[in-house]
Amino acid sequence: MIEQVEALLKRRIGLDAESIGRSAIEHAVRVRRVACGKASLADYIRHLEDSASEQQALVDTVVVPETWFFRAREAIDAMAGIVVDRRFRTGRPQRLLSLPCSTGEEPYSIAMALLDAGLAPEMFHIDGIDISARSLNAAAAAHYGRNAFRSDDLSFRDRWFEATPAGHQLIDRVRAQVRFAIGNLIDPLKTLAAGSYDIIFCRNVLIYFDPATQDHAVDMLTRLLVPDGLLFVGASEASLPLRRGYASMRIPMAAAFRKGGDVPDAALKPRSVKAKPRVGLPPRPVPARPAMAPAPIARPARVDPAPLLDEVQRLADLGRLDEALPLARDCLHKQGPSTRLFYLLGLLSDAAGDLQHATTYYRKALYLDPSHPEALAHLALLREKMGDKAGAGALRGRLNRRLVAG
């Protein structure tokens, strides 16, 4: 009978049950059945089918928000630079959409970034849309605990929040920039006209849809964008806009795509962010050796792999796979394995159509870090593409448990 609930969730919010695992849905149903005082699953399903409010309550139980302020720093920095440029080129206010907006951290982060960039409040408007009424209520209240502040740089909190005994309250100047409404990607959003937005953030939700629903969702977003509008997605969803006619903006780590292609060669870059200097450990004193001791064997100095991996990531974001793949393999040969390197090799092999090697590399990344969310998401998409729905569902179940655990 749980299949009836899965079908309802697919119709209402587009959720592919295999993406989070049947056990997650069974748990949500059990919670709601007890809350409604229904003795049996059959009784609860009859109640669910007849009650729109209970359907919403079930959605709120299934949807687990996992977000924090400036979670996608590179994407938000890139967006801020682009919005400032477009505002002064076009002379009109810029319109942005965060979908799903969850409990408000993403759209409020966008607003803070634009205010910090020097834009006056009347120069931009932000809409936040989510399927969860409970999440929207939390977003409107704009009061946040410690879990919402996980980025390295928290200076924004001093500028835009007031401390309270239970957390931090966002000030009214930022709250006024965002308007919230209930809705979802599967609903045609009839109240929104075509071409309503210059920029849309739709990050880390498409991975929960099956391929047909993913394409439908991207098409809905395309309708809402202006002809040269930009779509920001999650890193694990970067292939989806490309297969619907978008072109990469070639901004490292931003996963930004332009509607209709034809991205200029001089693509806009995010504002530079100064990296914090790394503090190294002091060198160990070398003990004195006897005069006749044999010469020590020379060992190559260990090279920090981060800059090379950053370059691999940059080349991958630019679509230069013929350069990124050899560099990544050379990094593996010279510096040894790491979770990030195996994940990047999986991404590159996947993009090159080498599904066998992509699978191997994703699995190696997960061997080193069994809860790596991006590797889990990409491997699930790959297994589904290869016809292994059971394997894809198991991986998405692991991903959901990782997200729930935080």
RARAPE-V850681 format. One record per residue. RES is the residue in three letters. PHI is phi in whole degrees, 0 to 359 (NA if undefined). OMEGA is omega in radians with two decimals (NA if undefined). BURIAL is I if it has 24 or more other C-alpha atoms within 12 Angstrom, else O. Layout:
RES&PHI&OMEGA&BURIAL  RES&PHI&OMEGA&BURIAL
This chain:
MET&NA&-3.14&O  ILE&297&3.11&O  GLU&298&3.11&O  GLN&295&3.11&O  VAL&292&3.12&I  GLU&299&3.12&I  ALA&295&3.12&O  LEU&296&3.13&I  LEU&295&3.10&I  LYS&294&-3.14&I  ARG&292&-2.98&O  ARG&279&-3.06&I  ILE&233&3.09&I  GLY&78&-3.05&I  LEU&290&2.98&I  ASP&274&-3.03&I  ALA&303&-3.12&I  GLU&293&-3.10&I  SER&290&3.12&I  ILE&243&3.14&I  GLY&90&-3.12&I  ARG&299&-3.09&I  SER&299&3.13&O  ALA&294&3.11&I  ILE&289&3.11&I  GLU&300&3.11&I  HIS&296&-3.14&O  ALA&297&3.12&I  VAL&296&3.14&I  ARG&298&3.12&I  VAL&299&-3.11&O  ARG&289&3.12&I  ARG&298&3.12&I  VAL&295&-3.13&O  ALA&298&-3.14&O  CYS&273&3.14&I  GLY&71&3.14&O  LYS&268&-3.03&O  ALA&286&-3.04&O  SER&228&3.09&O  LEU&297&3.14&I  ALA&298&3.10&O  ASP&298&-3.11&O  TYR&294&-3.11&I  ILE&297&3.08&I  ARG&298&3.10&O  HIS&296&-3.11&I  LEU&299&-3.09&I  GLU&293&-3.09&O  ASP&264&-3.00&O  SER&237&3.08&O  ALA&295&-3.13&O  SER&293&3.10&O  GLU&288&3.05&I  GLN&300&3.11&I  GLN&294&3.13&I  ALA&296&3.10&I  LEU&294&3.09&I  VAL&302&3.14&I  ASP&299&3.14&I  THR&282&-3.14&I  VAL&286&-3.08&I  VAL&283&-3.12&I  VAL&250&-3.12&I  PRO&296&3.07&I  GLU&221&-3.05&I  THR&204&3.05&I  TRP&203&-3.08&I  PHE&292&3.13&I  PHE&55&3.09&I  ARG&298&-3.14&I  ALA&251&-3.03&I  ARG&302&-3.10&I  GLU&297&3.14&I  ALA&294&-3.12&I  ILE&290&3.07&I  ASP&297&3.12&I  ALA&298&3.12&I  MET&301&-3.09&I  ALA&298&3.11&I  GLY&297&-3.13&I  ILE&292&-3.12&I  VAL&296&3.12&I  VAL&301&3.14&I  ASP&297&-3.09&I  ARG&292&-3.14&I  ARG&299&-3.08&I  PHE&278&3.05&O  ARG&280&-3.05&O  THR&269&-3.12&O  GLY&77&-3.13&O  ARG&241&3.09&O  PRO&299&3.11&I  GLN&267&-3.08&I  ARG&246&-3.07&I  LEU&233&-3.14&I  LEU&230&2.99&I  SER&247&-3.03&I  LEU&213&-0.04&I  PRO&280&-3.08&I  CYS&266&3.11&I  SER&53&-3.08&I  THR&266&2.95&I  GLY&101&-3.06&I  GLU&299&-3.10&I  GLU&292&-3.13&I  PRO&297&3.09&I  TYR&291&3.06&I  SER&298&3.10&I  ILE&299&-3.13&I  ALA&297&3.13&I  MET&298&-3.14&I  ALA&297&-3.12&I  LEU&287&3.06&I  LEU&293&3.09&I  ASP&296&3.14&O  ALA&283&3.06&I  GLY&100&3.12&O  LEU&283&3.05&I  ALA&287&-3.09&O  PRO&306&-3.11&I  GLU&284&-3.10&O  MET&274&3.13&I  PHE&206&3.12&I  HIS&225&-3.10&I  ILE&235&2.99&I  ASP&251&3.03&I  GLY&240&-3.10&I  ILE&236&3.12&I  ASP&210&3.14&I  ILE&279&-3.03&I  SER&263&3.09&I  ALA&296&3.13&I  ARG&296&3.11&I  SER&296&-3.13&I  LEU&294&3.08&I  ASN&297&3.10&I  ALA&294&3.12&O  ALA&296&-3.13&I  ALA&294&3.13&I  ALA&291&3.04&O  ALA&58&3.05&I  HIS&245&-2.95&I  TYR&230&3.07&I  GLY&267&-3.02&I  ARG&299&-3.06&O  ASN&295&-3.13&O  ALA&278&-3.08&I  PHE&241&-3.06&I  ARG&244&-3.13&O  SER&284&-3.10&O  ASP&293&-3.10&O  ASP&260&-3.12&O  LEU&251&-3.13&O  SER&297&3.12&O  PHE&298&-3.12&I  ARG&294&3.10&I  ASP&292&-3.09&O  ARG&278&-2.89&O  TRP&242&-3.12&I  PHE&232&3.00&I  GLU&244&-3.13&O  ALA&291&3.06&O  THR&230&3.12&O  PRO&300&-3.07&O  ALA&255&-3.10&O  GLY&160&-3.12&O  HIS&219&3.14&I  GLN&255&3.10&I  LEU&291&-3.09&I  ILE&286&-3.03&I  ASP&297&-3.10&O  ARG&300&3.10&O  VAL&281&-3.11&I  ARG&302&-3.10&I  ALA&293&-3.10&I  GLN&278&-3.02&I  VAL&239&3.08&I  ARG&245&-3.06&I  PHE&252&3.09&I  ALA&206&3.12&I  ILE&272&-3.14&I  GLY&170&3.11&I  ASN&204&-3.04&I  LEU&290&-3.09&I  ILE&280&3.01&I  ASP&295&-3.13&O  PRO&296&3.14&O  LEU&51&-3.01&O  LYS&298&-3.14&O  THR&284&-3.13&O  LEU&258&-3.12&O  ALA&284&3.05&O  ALA&300&-3.14&O  GLY&71&-3.09&I  SER&284&-2.96&I  TYR&229&3.02&I  ASP&274&-3.09&I  ILE&219&3.08&I  ILE&235&2.95&I  PHE&260&3.07&I  CYS&223&-2.96&I  ARG&250&2.96&I  ASN&63&2.99&I  VAL&236&-3.10&I  LEU&297&-3.14&I  ILE&294&-3.13&I  TYR&268&3.13&I  PHE&253&2.99&I  ASP&284&-3.02&I  PRO&305&-3.13&I  ALA&295&3.13&O  THR&290&3.06&I  GLN&301&3.14&I  ASP&298&3.13&I  HIS&298&-3.12&I  ALA&295&3.12&I  VAL&297&3.10&I  ASP&296&3.09&I  MET&296&3.11&I  LEU&294&3.12&I  THR&299&3.13&I  ARG&298&-3.07&I  LEU&280&-3.09&I  LEU&272&2.97&I  VAL&294&-3.05&I  PRO&306&3.12&O  ASP&250&-3.09&I  GLY&290&-3.10&I  LEU&245&3.11&I  LEU&240&3.06&I  PHE&255&3.12&I  VAL&236&3.07&I  GLY&285&-3.12&I  ALA&302&-3.12&I  SER&281&-3.12&I  GLU&246&-2.97&I  ALA&298&-3.12&I  SER&284&-3.01&I  LEU&289&3.08&I  PRO&297&-3.10&I  LEU&298&-3.11&I  ARG&281&3.07&O  ARG&247&2.99&I  GLY&93&3.08&O  TYR&279&3.05&I  ALA&238&3.13&I  SER&293&3.05&I  MET&282&3.07&I  ARG&60&3.06&I  ILE&254&-3.05&I  PRO&307&3.03&I  MET&68&-3.06&I  ALA&261&-3.07&I  ALA&50&-3.12&I  ALA&252&-3.06&I  PHE&225&-3.10&I  ARG&257&3.11&I  LYS&297&3.05&I  GLY&81&3.11&I  GLY&75&3.11&I  ASP&58&3.08&O  VAL&282&3.13&O  PRO&299&3.11&O  ASP&299&3.12&O  ALA&274&-3.12&O  ALA&295&3.14&O  LEU&295&-3.14&I  LYS&247&3.11&I  PRO&292&3.07&I  ARG&299&-3.10&I  SER&292&3.09&O  VAL&238&-3.11&O  LYS&289&3.12&O  ALA&285&3.10&O  LYS&287&-3.14&O  PRO&296&3.09&O  ARG&278&3.12&O  VAL&260&-3.10&O  GLY&270&3.09&O  LEU&282&3.10&O  PRO&295&-3.13&O  PRO&295&3.10&O  ARG&286&3.06&O  PRO&293&-3.13&O  VAL&270&-3.12&O  PRO&293&3.12&O  ALA&294&3.13&O  ARG&251&3.05&O  PRO&299&-3.08&O  ALA&301&-3.06&O  MET&263&-3.10&O  ALA&294&3.11&O  PRO&294&3.14&O  ALA&298&3.14&O  PRO&293&3.10&O  ILE&286&-3.13&O  ALA&290&3.11&O  ARG&243&3.13&O  PRO&295&3.09&O  ALA&295&3.14&O  ARG&286&-3.10&O  VAL&264&3.08&O  ASP&298&-3.08&O  PRO&284&-3.02&I  ALA&302&-3.13&O  PRO&299&3.12&O  LEU&294&3.12&I  LEU&293&3.06&I  ASP&298&3.12&O  GLU&291&3.05&I  VAL&301&3.13&I  GLN&299&-3.13&I  ARG&297&3.13&I  LEU&296&3.12&I  ALA&296&3.14&I  ASP&297&3.12&I  LEU&277&-3.13&I  GLY&79&-3.11&I  ARG&268&-3.04&O  LEU&295&-3.11&I  ASP&294&3.06&O  GLU&263&-3.06&O  ALA&291&-3.09&I  LEU&298&3.12&I  PRO&300&3.13&O  LEU&295&3.12&I  ALA&295&3.12&I  ARG&294&3.10&I  ASP&294&3.09&O  CYS&298&3.11&I  LEU&297&-3.12&I  HIS&293&-3.02&O  LYS&273&-2.98&O  GLN&242&3.08&O  GLY&86&-3.03&O  PRO&284&2.99&I  SER&203&-3.14&I  THR&301&-3.09&I  ARG&296&-3.12&I  LEU&295&3.12&I  PHE&297&3.11&I  TYR&296&3.11&I  LEU&296&3.08&I  LEU&297&3.07&I  GLY&297&3.11&I  LEU&301&-3.09&I  LEU&294&3.11&I  SER&295&3.10&I  ASP&299&-3.13&I  ALA&295&3.13&I  ALA&277&3.13&O  GLY&84&3.13&O  ASP&268&-3.00&O  LEU&293&-3.12&I  GLN&295&3.12&O  HIS&291&3.10&I  ALA&301&3.11&I  THR&301&-3.12&I  THR&299&-3.10&I  TYR&292&3.09&I  TYR&300&-3.14&I  ARG&294&3.11&I  LYS&293&3.07&I  ALA&299&-3.13&I  LEU&286&3.04&I  TYR&294&3.13&O  LEU&284&3.13&O  ASP&220&-3.04&O  PRO&300&-3.11&O  SER&250&-3.14&I  HIS&299&-2.96&I  PRO&294&-3.11&I  GLU&292&3.11&I  ALA&296&3.09&I  LEU&299&-3.10&I  ALA&294&-3.11&I  HIS&291&3.13&I  LEU&294&3.08&I  ALA&298&3.10&I  LEU&298&-3.12&I  LEU&292&3.14&I  ARG&297&3.09&I  GLU&294&3.10&I  LYS&299&-3.12&O  MET&271&3.06&O  GLY&91&-3.12&O  ASP&265&-3.09&O  LYS&293&3.14&I  ALA&295&3.11&O  GLY&297&3.12&I  ALA&297&3.14&I  GLY&296&3.11&I  ALA&297&3.12&I  LEU&295&3.13&I  ARG&291&3.02&I  GLY&297&3.07&I  ARG&298&3.13&I  LEU&298&3.14&I  ASN&298&3.12&I  ARG&296&3.08&I  ARG&296&-3.12&O  LEU&292&3.12&I  VAL&296&-3.11&O  ALA&289&3.14&O  GLY&77&NA&O
